[in-house]
Amino acid sequence: MDSIEIKEIFSAQSEQYKMFLDIALQYDAENLLITPGDNMNAPFPTKDRNDNFTLGAYAKNTLAGIASFIRDGEDREKLRHKGLLSTMYVSKEFRGYGIAGQLLEEIIKRVKTIAAIEQINLIVLSDNVNAKRLYEKFGFEKYGTELHSIKWEGKYFAEDLMVLRLR
């Protein structure tokens, strides 16, 4: 992949974001925590702030991947020291080019500039070995597993809870 541009996706671009997820859900629903119905009715996941943002990875102006960071505790002061990495996804045709790593690196870089945030949490499907390997490469550590966390089409899926301590 010649050149990947990482830039913020704003709430005004929510239709592009939703269309990207619609396609992802057609081909890779088992790796996302939402359903097509969830995506259709959901608001844009972040609020266009330095502590609540969505990034897109663009390959020649084509959206290839997304990731969001949401600060915890918007209305609960005791939780404001942490945030959540969510909806990290790279389209199948763009995998293997390091795009997920570039998105993750940019999220971590941005979050480190927010002095009060001490950790980034994430949730990943327990059997998603590639994603867990990537997160571990960036310093995330598993701290728990929730069995039967997801139930979809009569099957249960476990999720691993991971954390990156920044301070």
N, C-alpha and C positions, 0 to 999 in steps of 0.2 A: 504494500500500500504506500503510494508515494507520499501523500500528505494528509494528515488528519488535523482538523481544526476543532478545538474544544471551545465552545462558547455557551453562554447562559441561554436557556430557553425561558422566556417570560410568559406570564399568564395570558398575555394577549395572543400568544402562539399556541394556545391550548388545542386548537383543532389539529394542527400538525402533530402535536404530541399524541393526541388520542388516535389519530390515523396510524401513527407508527405502532402504537400498542395494539390496535385492531389487527394489523398484519402479524405482529408477534404472536397474538393469541390464536391466530389461524394455524400457525406452524409450530408453536412451541409452548402451548398452554400449560404443560406440566411443569415448566420452570418459572411460571409467574403466579403470584398469589391472588390474582384477580381473574374474574371471568369476563366474557364480552359484555354481559349485562352490567357488571360493576363498572367497567370502563365507560360505557355509554352514559351512565348516570353520575359519574364521579366528577367533582370539581377538579380543577388543576391542583396538583399535589402540594405546591409550595406557594410562597407569598412574595416573591421577588425582593427578598431582603438578603443581607449578607449572612444571616444565620438561618435562612430558610429559602433554598434555591434549587433549581434543576439545571443540570448541564446536558448538553448534547454534543456528540462527536459527529462531525460532518466529514464525509469523504467526497470531495468534488461537489459540494452543496447538497449531498444526499445524507439525510439523517441516518447514521449507522448504529448509534448507541445512545443510551440515556442513563442518568443516575441522579438521584435527588438526595439532598440533605435537609433534615427537618430538626430544628432545635427542640429539645424536650422542654416541657414546663413553661409553655407560653403563658399559662395562667396559674402556674404553680412554681413559686420561687425556689423551692427545695430541689427541683429537677433541672434547673437551668444550666447546670454544669456539664450536661451531656446532650448528645444529639443522635439521630438515627440516619444511617445510610439506607435508602430505600429505592425500590424499583430500578435496580442496576440490571441493565439488559443490553446486549449487543446482538444485532440481527445475525442470523446464521451465515449469510453470505459474506459478512465482514469479520467473522471470528478467525482467530489465528494471526491477527496483525497487531496485537498489543493494544487494541482500543480500550478494552476494559481496564487495563492497567493505567492508561493515560487518563481515563475518567476518574479512576480511584485516586491517582496521584494528584490531580487538580482539586478534587474535593478535599483531600487531606491538607493540601497547601492552603486552601482558602480557610478551612476551619481552624488551622493553627494560628491564623491572624486574629482570631476572636479570643482575647485573653481569658475570658471566663469559662470557655468550654474546655473540659479536661478529658473527655473521652467520646469516642464514636462507637455506637453499638450497631449491630446489624443482625439480621435473621436470614439464614440460608437453609435450603432444603438439605437434610442430612446426607442424601445420596448424590448431591451435586459436588463431586470430588474436584472438578476443575475450578469451580468458583471458590471453594474452600482453600485450595492450594494458592490461588491468587491472593486471597485475603491474608493468609498466613505469610506470604512473601512480603506484604506490606506491614506486618507486625501484629495483625489481629490474632487474638487467642480465643479459643473456645472456652466458654465457662458453663455451658449447660446444654441440655437437649430436652426439647418438649416432644414427647411421643404423642401420636395422634393429633398433632397440631392442626393438620389440614385434613378435611374429608372431601373427596371429590370423586364423583362417579363410582361410589361404593368402595373406594379405597382410602386408607389412611396414609398420611405421610408425616414423618418426623422432621423437625427443624432444629438446627443447631444455633445457639446464641453465641455471638462473638463480640469482642470488645477490642478496641485500640485505645490504649491509655496515652494521652498526649502530654500530660504533666504529672 
